[in-house]
Amino acid sequence: MELIKSKGMVIFLVIVLGVTIISSINTKKYDEKNEKLEESYISLNKR
């Protein structure tokens, strides 16, 4: 019984870590897009 509980905990932790890593990668991509948009907006306003 204890083995099943610990296996379940390990699987749960792996899933949580996976989701966290994926979401952080997606956030990074989103931030990069925003940075490019901000730069183009700033360059437009400088003219």
N, C-alpha and C positions, 0 to 999 in steps of 0.2 A: 504493500500500500504506500509506504514512504517513497519507494522508487518512482511510482507513478506520479505522485505529487511533485517530486523534484524534477522529473522529466517535463511535466506540465509547466512548471515554473521556468525551466530553461527555454522551452519553446516560446512561452509568453514573452520572456526577456528578449529573445532573438527577434521576435516580431516587432516589439516596441523599438528596439534599436534600429531595425531595418526601416521602419516608418520614419523615425527621427532623422536618419541619414538621408533618406529620399527627400523628405520635406526641406532639409537644410540645403540640399543640392538645388532643388526647385527655387528656393528663396534666393540663392546665389545668382541663378540665371535671371530671375526677375529683377534683382538689384542691378545687374549689369545692363539690362535693357533700360531701366530707369535712368541710369547714369548717362547712357548715350542720348536719351531723350532730353535730359537736363542740359547736357553739353550743347546740343543743337539749338535748344531754346535760348540758352545764354548767348551763343554766337549770333543768333538772329537779333537779339536785343541790343547787342553791341554795335551793330551797323547803324 
